Amino acid sequence: MSRDLVREKACEFRASAHRFQVSYAAKANTDAGVLQCLKEQGIGFEISTEPELRLVKRLGISAEGVISGNPIKSPGFIKAMYNLGVRRFVYDSATEARKLARYAPGSEVLIRLSVDNSGSSWPLKDKYGVGMECALELLLFARTLGLVPIGVTFHVGSQCVQLESWGKALVLASELWRRSAAAGIRLSVLNIGGGFPAHHDQVVPTVSEIFEQVYQHVDRLFPEDVELVAEPGRYLVADAGVLVGSVIGKASREDGDWLYLDLGVFNGLMEAVGDVHYSFWPTTSNMPPKIWTIAGPSCDSFDVVARGVQMREPEVGERILIFPGGAYTTSYASRFNGSVIPKVVWT
């Protein structure tokens, strides 16, 4: 991981999101060095669990520096956040509203709206978020529990590469805003979540292009005094890191050539099972390129990282650089089948 690149990404994001409160989605990479570096850049934190809360508290972060965007939270986490002084939460169900009323009474709440995720490599819409009619009903219901409905949030999906995804989501959010006002609820906070992409072996829109689109819609659809929040995760850390693996084996099979690494889906490359792609670079090979299926070290056939990768043939023991490696790698990694979790080395 490069501290300079983390700082550079934070500065780039804040320059484009100058009207937004910026809160880093800590789940992308919870290494203490990442958190400290972003704190020094004036970035807040979005957290969802008690272990994440303990991590940011070690940095001396107060209630003003943390938010929670997860619509479903454990009672223990809600109580811990409330005891810290946090009075703003996201929800998307009647059960969660009742839970918040019990463990965080009188808090301000934002409803999670379901939006199109077709432009993202890692969709998130099925698990969380509700449609327009349900969202309005839940805002009204929260008010009956003594909670204070103040806003709407959404997520266009992780690694979103289509600019229009943000525009379409903002149109939906503005419609809920309008319907809420007609029902007597004045919203004031708009949280556009995350989804800001890194360079996963594909052309992606720049953060300035994304916010140009966002501001066009916000200025046209929302009141001037709207409070704006964004939760970048991957964008701030992915391109600042490179995973370093080693070749542990090769095989020629009926379906082609296979390359086995000491890194796989269980200990660093979990996102490879979705539509998130990586670049692979042998460090010393000068052999002719081949087409490879790349797999991890475990005995599980699920542990296949990529197919159809053109790469020079490395030797067993040769190191392979995998880019981008700074997001959702160490935070996903497990010790399944004796796997080793990658160690973070700072430059």
C-alpha positions as CSV (number, residue, x, y, z in Angstrom):
1,M,0.0,0.0,0.0
2,S,1.2,3.5,-0.8
3,R,0.4,6.3,1.6
4,D,1.0,8.9,-1.1
5,L,-1.6,7.3,-3.3
6,V,-4.2,7.0,-0.6
7,R,-3.6,10.8,0.1
8,E,-3.8,11.5,-3.6
9,K,-7.1,9.7,-4.0
10,A,-8.5,11.4,-0.9
11,C,-7.6,14.8,-2.3
12,E,-9.0,14.0,-5.7
13,F,-12.3,12.8,-4.2
14,R,-12.7,15.8,-1.8
15,A,-11.9,18.2,-4.7
16,S,-14.8,16.8,-6.8
17,A,-17.1,16.2,-3.8
18,H,-16.5,19.7,-2.3
19,R,-20.2,20.1,-1.3
20,F,-20.4,16.6,0.3
21,Q,-19.6,15.2,3.7
22,V,-17.2,12.4,2.8
23,S,-17.2,9.3,4.9
24,Y,-14.9,6.4,4.0
25,A,-16.7,3.0,3.9
26,A,-14.3,1.3,6.2
27,K,-15.2,-2.3,5.1
28,A,-13.1,-1.7,1.9
29,N,-9.9,-1.9,3.9
30,T,-9.7,-1.6,7.7
31,D,-6.0,-1.5,8.0
32,A,-5.0,0.9,10.7
33,G,-2.6,2.7,8.3
34,V,-5.5,3.3,5.9
35,L,-7.7,4.7,8.6
36,Q,-5.1,7.0,10.0
37,C,-4.1,8.3,6.6
38,L,-7.7,9.2,5.7
39,K,-8.3,10.7,9.1
40,E,-5.4,13.0,8.5
41,Q,-7.0,14.1,5.2
42,G,-10.2,15.1,7.0
43,I,-12.2,12.1,5.8
44,G,-14.9,10.6,8.1
45,F,-15.9,7.0,8.4
46,E,-18.9,4.9,7.5
47,I,-19.1,1.8,9.7
48,S,-21.6,-1.0,10.2
49,T,-20.3,-3.3,13.0
50,E,-19.0,-3.1,16.5
51,P,-15.4,-4.3,15.5
52,E,-15.3,-1.4,12.9
53,L,-16.5,1.0,15.6
54,R,-13.6,-0.2,17.9
55,L,-11.1,0.4,15.1
56,V,-12.2,4.0,14.5
57,K,-12.5,4.8,18.2
58,R,-8.8,3.9,18.6
59,L,-8.1,6.8,16.3
60,G,-9.9,9.1,18.7
61,I,-12.9,9.6,16.4
62,S,-15.9,11.3,17.9
63,A,-19.6,10.9,17.0
64,E,-19.3,13.7,14.4
65,G,-16.7,11.6,12.5
66,V,-18.7,8.4,12.0
67,I,-21.9,7.4,10.3
68,S,-23.6,4.1,9.6
69,G,-25.2,3.3,6.2
70,N,-26.1,-0.3,6.9
71,P,-30.0,-0.7,6.9
72,I,-29.8,-3.8,9.2
73,K,-27.7,-3.5,12.3
74,S,-27.2,-5.6,15.5
75,P,-28.8,-4.2,18.7
76,G,-25.3,-4.1,20.2
77,F,-24.0,-1.9,17.5
78,I,-26.9,0.5,17.6
79,K,-26.5,0.8,21.4
80,A,-22.7,1.4,21.0
81,M,-23.2,4.1,18.4
82,Y,-25.9,5.7,20.4
83,N,-23.7,5.7,23.5
84,L,-21.0,7.3,21.4
85,G,-23.4,10.1,20.6
86,V,-24.4,9.1,17.1
87,R,-28.0,10.2,16.4
88,R,-28.4,9.4,12.7
89,F,-29.2,5.9,11.2
90,V,-30.3,4.2,8.0
91,Y,-33.1,1.7,7.9
92,D,-35.3,-0.1,5.3
93,S,-37.8,-2.1,7.3
94,A,-40.4,-1.8,10.0
95,T,-38.5,-4.1,12.2
96,E,-35.4,-2.0,12.0
97,A,-37.4,1.1,12.7
98,R,-38.7,-0.5,15.9
99,K,-35.2,-1.6,16.8
100,L,-33.9,2.0,16.4
101,A,-36.8,3.4,18.4
102,R,-35.9,1.0,21.2
103,Y,-32.1,1.3,21.2
104,A,-31.6,4.8,19.8
105,P,-34.8,6.7,20.7
106,G,-35.5,10.0,19.1
107,S,-32.8,9.5,16.4
108,E,-32.8,10.9,12.9
109,V,-33.3,8.3,10.2
110,L,-32.7,7.9,6.5
111,I,-34.6,5.4,4.3
112,R,-32.6,3.2,2.0
113,L,-34.2,3.4,-1.5
114,S,-33.7,0.6,-4.0
115,V,-32.2,1.8,-7.3
116,D,-30.9,0.2,-10.5
117,N,-27.6,-1.6,-10.1
118,S,-27.1,-2.8,-13.6
119,G,-24.2,-0.5,-14.2
120,S,-22.1,-2.0,-11.4
121,S,-19.7,-5.0,-11.3
122,W,-20.9,-6.0,-7.8
123,P,-24.7,-5.3,-7.4
124,L,-26.1,-4.6,-4.0
125,K,-29.8,-3.9,-4.6
126,D,-31.3,-7.3,-3.8
127,K,-30.3,-7.4,-0.1
128,Y,-31.1,-3.9,0.9
129,G,-33.4,-1.1,-0.1
130,V,-37.1,-0.7,-0.8
131,G,-39.3,0.7,-3.5
132,M,-41.0,4.1,-3.7
133,E,-44.3,3.2,-2.0
134,C,-42.8,1.2,0.8
135,A,-40.1,3.9,1.4
136,L,-42.8,6.5,2.0
137,E,-44.8,4.2,4.2
138,L,-41.7,3.5,6.3
139,L,-40.9,7.2,6.7
140,L,-44.4,7.8,8.0
141,F,-44.1,4.8,10.3
142,A,-40.8,5.9,11.7
143,R,-42.4,9.2,12.8
144,T,-45.1,7.3,14.7
145,L,-42.2,5.7,16.8
146,G,-40.7,9.0,17.8
147,L,-37.9,8.8,15.2
148,V,-37.2,11.8,13.0
149,P,-37.2,11.1,9.2
150,I,-34.7,13.4,7.6
151,G,-33.5,11.9,4.4
152,V,-33.0,9.2,1.7
153,T,-30.0,7.1,0.8
154,F,-29.2,4.7,-2.0
155,H,-26.4,2.7,-3.5
156,V,-25.8,2.3,-7.3
157,G,-23.8,-0.9,-6.7
158,S,-20.1,-1.4,-6.0
159,Q,-17.6,-0.6,-8.9
160,C,-20.2,1.3,-10.9
161,V,-19.0,2.1,-14.4
162,Q,-22.1,3.8,-15.9
163,L,-22.4,7.5,-15.3
164,E,-26.2,7.5,-15.9
165,S,-26.6,5.2,-12.9
166,W,-26.2,8.2,-10.5
167,G,-28.6,10.3,-12.6
168,K,-31.3,7.7,-12.6
169,A,-30.9,7.1,-8.8
170,L,-31.2,10.8,-8.1
171,V,-34.4,11.1,-10.1
172,L,-35.9,8.4,-8.0
173,A,-34.7,10.0,-4.8
174,S,-36.1,13.3,-5.8
175,E,-39.5,11.7,-6.5
176,L,-39.5,10.2,-3.0
177,W,-38.5,13.7,-1.7
178,R,-41.5,15.3,-3.4
179,R,-43.9,12.6,-2.2
180,S,-42.6,12.9,1.4
181,A,-43.2,16.6,1.4
182,A,-46.7,16.1,0.2
183,A,-47.2,13.7,3.1
184,G,-45.9,16.3,5.6
185,I,-42.4,15.0,6.0
186,R,-39.6,17.5,5.2
187,L,-36.4,15.7,4.2
188,S,-33.1,17.5,4.4
189,V,-30.3,14.9,3.9
190,L,-29.3,13.1,0.6
191,N,-26.8,10.3,0.9
192,I,-25.6,8.9,-2.5
193,G,-23.7,6.0,-0.9
194,G,-20.7,4.6,-2.7
195,G,-20.0,2.7,-6.0
196,F,-17.1,5.0,-7.1
197,P,-15.0,2.8,-9.3
198,A,-11.3,1.8,-9.3
199,H,-9.3,0.6,-12.3
200,H,-10.2,-3.1,-12.4
201,D,-8.9,-3.9,-15.8
202,Q,-11.5,-1.6,-17.4
203,V,-12.1,2.0,-18.5
204,V,-14.0,3.8,-15.7
205,P,-15.5,7.2,-15.4
206,T,-13.4,9.7,-13.4
207,V,-14.7,11.0,-10.0
208,S,-14.9,14.5,-11.5
209,E,-17.2,13.1,-14.3
210,I,-19.4,11.4,-11.8
211,F,-19.8,14.5,-9.6
212,E,-20.4,16.7,-12.6
213,Q,-23.4,14.5,-13.3
214,V,-24.4,14.4,-9.6
215,Y,-24.3,18.1,-9.2
216,Q,-26.4,18.7,-12.4
217,H,-29.1,16.5,-11.0
218,V,-28.9,17.8,-7.4
219,D,-29.1,21.4,-8.5
220,R,-32.1,20.7,-10.7
221,L,-34.0,18.3,-8.4
222,F,-33.3,19.2,-4.8
223,P,-33.5,22.3,-2.6
224,E,-30.5,24.6,-2.3
225,D,-30.0,23.8,1.4
226,V,-29.9,20.0,0.9
227,E,-27.2,18.3,3.1
228,L,-25.1,16.0,0.9
229,V,-23.2,12.8,2.0
230,A,-21.1,10.3,0.1
231,E,-19.5,7.1,1.2
232,P,-16.5,6.2,-1.0
233,G,-14.7,2.9,-0.3
234,R,-13.0,1.2,-3.2
235,Y,-12.1,4.5,-4.9
236,L,-10.0,5.8,-2.0
237,V,-7.9,2.6,-1.5
238,A,-8.0,0.1,-4.4
239,D,-5.6,1.8,-6.8
240,A,-3.2,2.5,-3.9
241,G,-2.4,-1.2,-3.3
242,V,-0.9,-4.1,-5.2
243,L,-1.2,-7.7,-4.1
244,V,2.0,-9.7,-4.4
245,G,1.5,-13.4,-4.8
246,S,3.7,-16.4,-5.9
247,V,3.2,-19.2,-8.4
248,I,2.9,-22.5,-6.5
249,G,2.1,-24.7,-9.5
250,K,1.2,-25.1,-13.2
251,A,-0.8,-27.7,-15.1
252,S,-1.9,-28.4,-18.7
253,R,-5.4,-29.9,-18.7
254,E,-7.9,-30.8,-21.4
255,D,-9.5,-27.3,-21.0
256,G,-6.2,-25.4,-21.2
257,D,-3.3,-24.2,-19.1
258,W,-3.8,-23.6,-15.4
259,L,-1.7,-21.4,-13.1
260,Y,-1.9,-21.8,-9.3
261,L,-1.1,-19.0,-6.9
262,D,-0.8,-18.7,-3.1
263,L,-3.6,-16.1,-3.3
264,G,-7.1,-17.1,-4.2
265,V,-10.7,-16.2,-3.5
266,F,-10.5,-17.3,0.1
267,N,-7.5,-15.2,1.1
268,G,-7.6,-11.9,-0.9
269,L,-9.4,-12.2,-4.2
270,M,-13.0,-12.9,-3.2
271,E,-14.4,-10.3,-5.6
272,A,-13.1,-12.4,-8.5
273,V,-16.1,-14.6,-8.1
274,G,-18.3,-11.7,-9.2
275,D,-17.7,-9.4,-12.2
276,V,-14.6,-7.7,-10.7
277,H,-11.4,-8.3,-12.7
278,Y,-7.7,-7.9,-12.0
279,S,-4.5,-7.4,-14.0
280,F,-1.7,-10.0,-13.4
281,W,1.9,-9.2,-14.0
282,P,4.8,-11.7,-13.6
283,T,7.8,-10.0,-12.1
284,T,10.7,-11.7,-14.0
285,S,9.3,-13.9,-16.8
286,N,10.4,-13.3,-20.4
287,M,8.7,-16.4,-21.7
288,P,6.1,-16.2,-24.5
289,P,2.5,-15.4,-23.4
290,K,-0.1,-18.1,-22.9
291,I,-3.8,-18.1,-22.1
292,W,-4.3,-19.1,-18.4
293,T,-6.9,-20.1,-16.0
294,I,-5.7,-18.7,-12.7
295,A,-6.6,-20.5,-9.4
296,G,-5.9,-20.1,-5.7
297,P,-4.2,-22.6,-3.4
298,S,-7.1,-24.2,-1.6
299,C,-8.5,-27.7,-2.4
300,D,-11.9,-26.1,-3.2
301,S,-12.9,-25.9,-6.9
302,F,-14.7,-22.7,-6.2
303,D,-11.2,-21.1,-5.8
304,V,-10.8,-20.0,-9.4
305,V,-9.7,-16.4,-9.7
306,A,-9.8,-15.7,-13.5
307,R,-10.1,-17.4,-16.9
308,G,-8.8,-16.5,-20.3
309,V,-5.9,-14.4,-18.9
310,Q,-3.1,-13.7,-21.4
311,M,0.2,-13.6,-19.6
312,R,3.8,-14.5,-20.0
313,E,4.5,-18.0,-18.6
314,P,6.0,-17.6,-15.1
315,E,8.1,-20.2,-13.3
316,V,7.0,-21.9,-10.1
317,G,8.1,-19.6,-7.2
318,E,8.0,-16.4,-9.3
319,R,6.1,-13.5,-7.9
320,I,3.0,-12.2,-9.5
321,L,1.7,-8.6,-9.1
322,I,-2.1,-8.3,-8.9
323,F,-3.7,-4.9,-9.5
324,P,-5.6,-3.1,-8.0
325,G,-5.1,-4.8,-4.6
326,G,-6.0,-2.1,-2.0
327,A,-9.8,-2.7,-1.6
328,Y,-11.8,-5.8,-0.5
329,T,-8.7,-8.0,-0.5
330,T,-7.3,-8.2,3.1
331,S,-10.8,-7.3,4.5
332,Y,-12.4,-10.3,2.8
333,A,-9.5,-12.7,3.4
334,S,-9.9,-15.8,5.6
335,R,-7.7,-18.7,6.8
336,F,-9.8,-21.3,5.0
337,N,-7.8,-24.5,4.3
338,G,-4.7,-23.0,6.1
339,S,-4.6,-19.9,3.8
340,V,-2.4,-17.0,4.8
341,I,-3.9,-13.6,5.0
342,P,-1.8,-11.1,3.1
343,K,0.3,-8.8,5.2
344,V,0.1,-5.1,4.5
345,V,3.4,-3.4,3.7
346,W,3.4,0.4,3.5
347,T,5.6,2.4,1.1
